[in-house]
Amino acid sequence: MSVAAILQTGLNVTAALLNFTSTLNTTARLPQSVTNGASQLGTLQAPTLPFQLSGSDWGSRSAHNTNPYRNSPKTGVVRPYDFHIKRHTIAPDGYQKEALLINGQFPGPTIEANWGDTITVTVHNEITGPEEGTALHWHGLLQTDSPWEDGVPAVQQCPIAPGKKLLYTFRADLYGTSWYHSHYSAQYSGGLFGPMIIYGPKNADYDVDLGPVMLTDYFHKPYFQIVQEVMGTDLSLVAPKSDNNLINGKMDYNCSLVTDGTPCVDNAGLAKFQFQTGKKHRLRLINAGAEGIQKFSIDGHKMTVMANDFVPIVPYETEIVTLGVGQRSDVIVEASGSADEAVWMRSTISNCSNTLQPDAQAIIYYPQANRNETPTTTAWVDDTAECANDALDQTTPFYPITPASTPATTITLEISTTINSTNHFLWTMNNVSFRADYNSPLLLLAKAGNTSYPYDPEWNVYDTGSNSTIRFVVKNPTAAAHPMHLHGHNMFVLAEGLGDWDGSTVVDAENPQRRDVQLLQPQGYMVVQIDAANPGVWPFHCHIAWHVSGGLYVNILERPNDIKRDDIPQSWNQTCLDWAAYTNVDVVDEIDSGL
């Protein structure tokens, strides 16, 4: 089939699905237990969130007076969680499929803590049929003084072997909205993710916290099959298209499009929320998808953005919020409509991404709304950039921090693609495609003093030594956007745009945007900078699952001499012994980068 024919097929399917979304029904034909397992997210029974948990507080620290990187609290209060990972059959949009779930929930359980609390999570790997390793990453937390807890296999730990468990213990060192997810191959696209809420000081007033609003592109194929195709030799499969788009794990699907005999039920059920008339509501938006850039809006209601990722910002008003994979925005919405109104909440996958059905819709009810009637409200006109976040001069951190004007070192990274000697498509950074060694975590090697890897260039390690500040100039001559995520840090985003950086322009040099994921535009660049004050081995990668599977990833080795003094728990060594014992019997088919 020609490229034109492939594109036309996609357009025809999209047209059918778009027609379907115009006839959405308010009555769900499937119970929550079938669509989302034990999760309450997306239902009117989902609880609103408190302003903070009882038992601890952050003292006199405020968003205005406290540098969160230098004066984070240590409350001593422990918030324990117990996660069991198993395969389950669910139908979030009516299409029945097997998924990897935590405690039988899709999305996974919500982690809650106050700023400065200690979070413990015991992760039980109970994946069978077939068995797989796993590991969980706590997205956006700095892991200051605990870099081994970051949760990336082959980097900070060995995978958790089937039938084994691992206790993660880490401090909630930042506050706001985030999520956790598997970092083992593309497992999280198969269901292994959930929201993480860290309560902290307010930088804007609101009355009601509606909690997490998780936005996820959704694929009907099993994640491992998609990875096989992405990593194969058929170039028409290296950029898979999502089948649907979900809000808090829910959306309807046009089951007449199913041709493989898989059970599917139309009108499976939409996510639903409730507004209190006249009140201000906080929504915690999270793009937990595999590939799609999300455009979020609420018909007839403007939003005030109060935070991006784990960074409170000077509030500004907008109609549409753009989120690349891994990004979060906290918004405040005033319920200014009438008491009997019902309106559409929308999240649309950008034309910059690959999808067959881009539109996710949920219903917001006012207190006296008729819950049997479908909203008739109209979407905002979208005039935002397809492949970019809001302009940097719009997103000013609430607490100002000025980065060094001249960094101690600068690393230039260029993204590209290649076809290797076996005709497989790979992503590269500086002409190297990353590939993990699950049995040799880099942090554990660095702890032992091994920081030179001449025989393993595929580990893509950049040793930054004792440099105090590091600037990254990332060039993207490819036609794809890349949400670039750096672990262990909030990056100063100094500049971004199309073409090449001029080498000098910095947007708001006194107080530039900080966040842990930044959208890198196609045929564009971004310039980011960090203070190198967090010893560890920190992944820097595109957060599109299929791109990191293809190797779009580097490791930043930060202050290696300080890593030698880390007191890494004995359980990390035991996890590697368990993994070695497992792989001596069952050879792992690592068909992608491993991450």
N, C-alpha and C positions, 0 to 999 in steps of 0.2 A: 504494500500500500504506500502511495506517495505521501510526503509530508503534508501536502495540501489536503489529501483525503483524510488523513489522521486528524488534522485540525477541524475539518468539516464535521467529522463524526462527533468530536467533542462538542462542537457548537450545537449540533442537533440534539444531543442528550441534554445539554444545558438548557436549551429552549424548552424541552419537555418538563424538566424539573422546575424551571422558573414559572411555568404555567401552573404547576402543582402548588407552589408556595402561595399563589394567589387564592387558593381554596382551602387554606388551613382551617382546621376545626378545633374548637375549644375543648371538646370532650375527648379524653384519652381512651383509646380502645384497649390499651395494655396497662396492667397495674405497675406501680413503681418497682415492685420486686422483680418484675421481668425486664423492665427497661434499664434499671440502675441498681439492682440488687438492694443492699441494705442502706444505701445513701438516701438522705432526705433532701439533698440539694436539688433545686429546681421545683420544689413543691411549696405550697403555702404553709406546710407544717415545718419547714426549715426554720430554726430559731434565728431571731435577730441577735447580733453580737453585742456584748457589753462595751463600755468605754475602757475598762481594764478588768483583769481577773483579781479576785480577792487573794490576800495572803502575801502580796509583795507590792512594791512601788518603786519608782525611779527618783524619789526624793524631790529636790528643788530643780532638777534638770528640766529644761524646756526646749522646744524647737528653736527658740530665739537665742538662748544663752549658752548652749552646750555644743561643743564640737563632738559629734558622735564617735569619731575615730580615736579621740584622746581621752574622753571622759565617759566611757560607757559604764553603766552600773553593774555591780555584781551582787545580786540579791541573796544568793545562796538557796533560793527556793527551786525545787526540782519539779518539773512537769513531765511525768512518765507516760509513755505510749508503748503499745505492744502491737506489732504489725505481723500478720500472717499472709504471705503471698501464695496464692493458688490460682489455678485456671478455673474459670466459670463461664457459663453460657449466658449472654445477655443480649438485649435488642434495644439499644438506646434510641434508634430511629425507626424501630420496627423490623429491621433486618437482623436476623439471628446470627450471632457469631460467637466464637470463643475468645475470651479476653483474659489478661492477667490482672487480677484485682487484689487489693489490700483489704483484708477483713470483709471481703465480699461486697465492697462498695465501689461504685463508679459515678463520679470521681471518688478518689480515696478519702479517708478520714481527714477532717480538718485539724491540723496541729495549732494549738493556741498557747501563748505564753506572754508574760509581760517582759518588757525590755529589761535585760539583765538577768532574767531567770535562766536556769539550766534545763535544757530539754534532753530527755533520754528516750531513745527509741530502740526497742529490741526487735530486730528484723529476723523473722523465721522464713527461710527459703523452703517452701513446701510445693514448689513447682514440679509437676510430674506430667508425663504423657505428651511430649518428652520432658526430661529434666533439663534445666538450664541453671547457670550461675546467675547471680544478680548482685546489685549494690545500689544504694540510694544516695542521691546528692541533694543537699539542702540549699537550694538555689539562692544566691545573693548574700548569704551570711559570710562574714569575713573569715571565720574560723581562726581568729587571732589566738595564738598560743595552743592551737589544736589543729594544725594543718592536716593531720592524718584522718580527721573526721569528715573531710570534704566529700568523700563517697564516690571517687572515680576509680574504677578498677584499672590496674596496671599503672596507675599514677600514685595514689595514696594507699591503696590496699589491693589485696587479691580479691577476686569475686567470692561471695558467700556461696559455698558449695551446696548442692542439693541436700536437703535433710539437716543442714546446719543453721546456726543463728549467729548474729553479731549484735552486740550492744553498742550503739552510737551514743556519745555523751558530748554535748556542745552547748555553748552559751548563746542566748539570743542577743548578739552583740550589736544589732541594728534593729530598727522598729519600722513597722508598716506592713505591707502586703507582699507575699511571695508564694512560693510553691516548692514542693519537693518532687523528685522524679527519679526513675531508674536511669543510670548512666551506663548500663550494660547493653551494647549494641543499640538497636532502636526500640528496646522494650517499652519505653514509656508511651510510644505511639500505639502500643497494644493494651494500654489501660493503666500502667503503673505510674500514677501521679496523683497529687492531691494538693489542696491549698494549705498555706502556712501563714498564720496571722500573729504578728508580734505587736501587742498593744504598747503605745508610747504617748508622748506629749502630742497635743493637738496643735496644728498650725492654721486651722480654720474651724469655724463652728459648724456643728450639725446636730440633729436631734436623734436620728435613728441610724444604726449601722446595719444595713441589709446583708453585709457579709460578702463572701467571694462570688464573683460572676466569672466563671471559667469559660473561655472561648477556645474551642478546639475544632480544627479541621478533622474530618473523620474518614477513615478508610475501611472499606468492607473486607478487603483481602487481609489475611493474617500478616502481622508485621514481618515475620521471617521470610515469607514469600516475597514481600515487597523488597526487602533487603537483597534477596537473591537476584531479583530482576534489576534493581539499581546497580548491583555489583556485577552484572552479567555482561555479555558482549553485544546484546541487542540494544543499540543506541536509542531506539524509540521508547525504551522502558526506563531510562535513567532519570527521568523527571516525572514521577507518578502524579496523577491527578486525584485529589481527594474526592470521595463520593458524596460527602455531605458536610455540613457545618453545624456545630452544636453549641448551645448555651447551657451551662451546668449539666452537660451530659445528655441533653434532650433536644430532639427535633423530629419532625415527620419526614417520611421518604415516600416517593412515588414507587410503590412496589410493582407496578406494571412494567417497570424497567428491569426487574430481576429476571434473568434468563438462565440461571444455573440451577434452578430448583430449590434454592435456599428458602426456608420459611420466612415470610415477610408479612407484616401487618400494617396497612395504611392507618394514618392518624394515631400513631403510637402514643403521642402525648408531647405537649410543649412545656417548657419551663414557665413557671408563674411566680410573680412577685406581688407584693401589696404595698402601696403608698398610703401614708397618713396625710390627709388633706392639710395643706399649709405648712407641713413639716419639711425640714431639710434632711435628705437621706444620703448617707455615704455608701457608695458602691465600690467594691474592690475588684477592679478589672484585671484579669490574668490571661495572657495568651499562652495556653499550655498545649498548643498544637504541634504538629510535626513539621509543617512547611508554610502555612498560609499567613500572610499579613492580614490582620483584622482591622476593620473600620467599624467602630462601635458608635451607636447613637440611640436616642429615645425620641420618638416622634413628638414634636411640639414642646420639647423641654431642652433648654440649654444646660450644659454641664460646667461646673467649676472644677478645674484640675488642681488638686492640692498636693499630689506627690507623684513622682515617676520612679519606678523601682523602689528601692529603700531610701529615697531621698525626698524629704518634704521640699516643696517649691513655693515660690510666691504665687498665690492662686491666680489663675486666669480663666476666662470664659471661652467655651468653644461649643460647636454643635456636633462635631465628630472627633473621636479619639482614635489615633492610629497606633497599633501595637504590633511589632514584630514578634516572632516566636521568643518566648522567655521574658518579654517585657510586661510590666504592670503599670497601671495608672489608677490612683485613687481619685474619685470624682464625687462632688456633692451636687445633688439634684433637688431643687425645691419643687414640692408637689403643688404646683400652682393651678392645676386643673380643677374641674368641678367634682363634687363628691361622688357623682354617679358615672364617672368617666372610666374607660379602659383604653390603654394605648399600647402600641407595639414598641417593644425593645428590639433592636436589630444589631446584628453583627454580620458584616459582609466581607468575604475574602476579596482582597484587592485584585485588580487585573494584573498586578505584578506577580501573582502567584498562580499555581496550577490547581484547578478544581473543575469538577463537573457541575457542582451545585453550590454556589457561593453564599447563599442567603440563610442565615440563622435568624429565627424570630422567637420571641417570648412575649408573654402578656403581662402588663402591669395593671393591676386593678386598684382603683380608688375604693374607699370603704363601702359605698352604696352601688357599685357597678353591678350590672347583670352579668354573672359569670357564665351564662349560657350563650352570650352573644359575642361574635368575633369583632375585635376592634376595627374601626374604619379609618384610622388616622393615616396620615401621609408622611413618608420619609423626608428628611432634609435632603436638599440637593448637595451632592458631594463634589466639592471643588478642591479637595485636598490632594496633595501629591500622591501618586500611586505607590511609590517605592521608598518614601522617606518619612521620618518622624517630623513633628512640628519643628519649625525653625528654632535654632539654638537661642536666638535672642528672645524667644517667648518663654523659655523654660529656665528660670533663675532659681537656684537653690535658696531656700529660706535662710539657712545659716551660711553666711559667706565664708569661703575659703579661697585664698589666692595661691595657685600653683607656682612653682619655680618658673621663671621666664626662660631660663636656660637649663635644660635637663642635663644630668650627669652623663647620660648615654641615650642614643637614639637608635631604634631598630626599625628598619624598613622591611615590610612584608608585602609581597605581591601574590595575589590569588590567581590561579590559572587552572587549566585542566590538561589532562594528557591521556593518551591511549597507550597502555603499557605493552610489553612484548607479547602478552597473551591476549591482546585485543580487548582488555577490560578498561572501562572508563574510570578515571580517578580525578579527584580534586587535589590540588597542591597548594602549598604556601612556600614561596621561594623554591619552587621546583621539587619539593619533597612532599610525598603523600604519607601521612601518619599511619602507623600500624602498631597496635598495642601488643605487649607481651604480658599476659595476665599473671604469669608466674614471677615477674620481676618488677614490682612496683618501684617507680623511680624515687619516691620519697624515702622508702626503706633503704634503697641503694645509697642515696645521699646521706642518710643517717650513718651508714657504715663508712662514709668517706669516698664512695665511688660516684664521682660526678663527671666522669669522662666516658663517652660511649662511642668510640671510633668505629666499632663493628655494628652499630645499630643506628645508622642515620635516620631510619624510619621513625625513631622515637621523637625526632624533631625538637630537641631540647636547646633552648637559648639560655646559657649561663650568664646571668647579669652580675655575678660577683657581689661586691659590696656597694655597688652604685646606689646612691640615695634617691635618685629620681630616674624614671625611664619613660621615654616618649616612644610611641609606636605610630609610624606613618604607614597606613594600610592602603594599598592600591588595588582597585578592582576593575580590571579591564574587561571582565566577563559581562554577559548579558543578564545575569541574575543578581538580585539583591541578597544581602547576607546580614542577618542579625548577629553581630559579633558580641560574644559574651566572654568576659574575663572573670575567672574565679578569684576569690580572695581579696577583691578590691572593688571599690566604686571608682570608675575611670573619670578623670576630667576630660570632657569632650571639648577639645579646643577648636576644631573645625571639621566640617564635612561638606561635601558637595559633588558636583559633576566635574569630570576631567581630572586634572592633576592639581595638587596643592601648590600654591605659589611659594611655599617655603617660609612665609612670614605671617599671613593673616590668621589671627586668633579672635574668635567671637567671645567678647566679655572676658578679657584677660584677668580681671580682678576677681570674678566669681563665675566661672564657666559651669555649664550643666555638668552634673555628676550622675552617673548611673552604671549599672553592671551589664546592660545590653544596649547597643546602639546600632540602628539600621545603617548599613553601608550600601549606598545606591549603586545600581548597575552603571558601569563605565564611570565610576566615581572614586572618591577617596574619603578617608576619615583620619583625623589626627587626635590621638588620645594620650593621656599621660597619667602616671601613678607615682605616688610616694612609695618607695620600696622599703616599707617598714614592717612587712609581714612575711617572715621567712617561711618558705615552703616551695612546692612545685605546683604551679598554678596553670591549669588549662586555659588557653585562649583560642576560641573556635567559633565557627558558624553554628548557630543553634538550630538550623534546619537539619532534622534527623538524617535525611538522605545525604546531605553534604558532609556531615561529620562522619557518617559511615564510609563515605568515599575518601576520607583523609584530610578534610579541610580543618586542620588542627595543628597547633604548636604547644609546647610546654615552656613556661617561664620559670626557670630555676632562680629563686630569689634568696639571697644571703645564705649560700650553701654552708658556710662555716658555722652559722648559728643553728642550722638544722641538726648538726652533729650533737647539739646539747638537748635536743627534744627527748622527752620522756614518753616514748610511744608505748601504749599498753601492750601487755603480753598477748592479749587476745588478737592483736593484728598479726603476730607471728603464727598463732594457732590457726587463724583463718587461712594463711598461706600454706601451712602444713596440710590442712583439710583439703584445700584446693589441689595441692600437688597429689595427694592420695587419690582424689576423685579423677583427675586427669591422667593419672597413670593407668587407670582402668578404662575410662571413657574419654577418648580423644575428642576435644571440643572442636567443632567445625566452625572456626572463626573466619567467616566468609567476607567480613567487612573490616573496618579499622578496629573494631572491638568496642567502640564508644558511641 
